Amino acid sequence: MNKAKTYSWKQLLVVSSLIFGMFFGSGNLIFPVHLGQLAGQNWLNASVGFAISGALFPLLAILAVVVTNSDGLYDLAKPVGKWYAALFLVLVHLTIGPFFGTPRTAATAFEMAAKPFLPEKFTTIGMLVFSALFFLCAYLLTVHPTRLVKYVGKYLNTIFLVLLAVIFFVAFIHPMGGLHQAADATYRSNALTNGVLEGYNTVDAVALLALSVTFVHAVRDLGLKNRQVTLLTAKAGTLSVAFEVVIYFGLVLLGAMSLNKLTLSENGGTALSQIVQYYLGNFGAVFLGVMVTLGVFTTAMGLVVSFAQDFHKLFPKVSYLTWLRLTTFVSFVVANAGLDNIIQWSLPVLMLLYPLSLALILLSLTARFFQRNPVIYQVTMLFTAVPAVLDMFANSPALVRQQSVVAALLAFYHHHVPLASLGLGWVVPTLLGYLISLLGYYGYQALTMKARENEQVNN
C-alpha cells in the first residue's frame, strides 16, 4: 500500500505566500496607515479592531472552505439552494472581479506607479497603455493556473515583502517620533469599534471565499490528496493571516508616528506616499510605485484565476481559457471607462455581500453540528438578507437612498435594530436566525428520537 504524500515546510511557506499574495492588495496596505493617523495614541485598540475584521474574518473564510471540503464558493453555498449558490457566486465574482475589484488593482497601480511621472495631458493614454500591459501580463501568467504557486508564492510576493521590509526597517530605525499624538474625534472613545469597521472595508472575507477555489486547486496541484490538502491549506492560511496581522500593526504604527512630522492626510495612499518620500526622497515615489504594483498585481492574478475557475465549474461548456480572456478584457475596459461610476454602484453590492458571506462562514464552520441541514442554512440566510439589503440601500447613491419608501425603512432600521447605525445591523438578526433554526433542528431531532423510542416500546 502506497503511503500518502505529505507536504514539506517549504511547500507550507510557499502556499502561505501564495494565499497572502492573492488577497493582500492596496487596501490592506493603505487602510492601516490612515487608521494609525486617525487613532493616534489609541493605535493599539484600533489595531486590534482592524485585525479582527481584516485578518480574523478572512482566516475564518479559509477555514470554512477547508472544514467543509468545498471545491469553491458554489459548493460552500449550495446547502442554501443551488439557485442561491449560483446567484451568490455570480454576484461575488462580478463585484470583486471585472466590475470592481480587478479594474481597481490596475487603477491603483497606475495612480501610484505611473501617473506621478506623466504630464497631465498624457494621463488618459497612459492609463490605457498601462492597464493593457497590466492585464496582458496577468492573463499570460495565469493561462496555466498550476504555475500560480511559483509565480505568486515564490517570486512576486517575495519581492513585495522584501520591499515592504525595507520601509519598516528604515522607519523603525529612525522613527518620526513617539505615539502620544491625540486621536481624531471619532477614535477618542470608540477606537476598537472603528478599527473593526475600517477592517470591514477591506472586504477580505468575501474575497477569500471567492479565491478559495484557486488556492485549494493550487494545493492539489502539488500532488497532495484529501486530508493533506485540508491540513496544508488550513496551516498555510493561518500562517499567512498571522503574518498579515504583524504587517497591519507595523503599518498602523507608521501612521501613528507620522503625525509628529506630517499632518493628517485625506487617505492612506497619500499618507504612505508622504512617509516613503520623507525617508527615501524622490526615489521613494519610484520605490512605492513598484511595491504597490507588485502588491495589487498578485491580487489581480488571484482574482482573474478564481473567476475563470468558478465560472468554468458553473458553466462547464465554456472553457477556463475563455472565461479568463473575458474577465481580463472586461477588467481592462472598466478600468478605462467610468470606473468611478462603477465604484459608486459596486459599494452598495459589497455591503450586501459582506453580511451574507459572514453568515455563510458561520454556517460552514459549525455545519458538522447539524449535518449541513438546508433549513438552518436557509433560515439564517433569510434573517441576514433583510438587514443586508437595508445596508445596501443605506450605502446606495442619493438617487436610491432618498426615495420616500427607502428613507422611511432606513430610518426605522437605524433607530430600532442594534448596531444598524454603524453598518452592522445584520449581526443580531443573523445570530437570532441561526439560534432559532438550530434550536428548532435539535428540538425536532429530540421529538423524532422520542417517537421512535415510543414506537419500539409499543412494538
Disulfide bonds with the S-S distance in Angstrom:
none
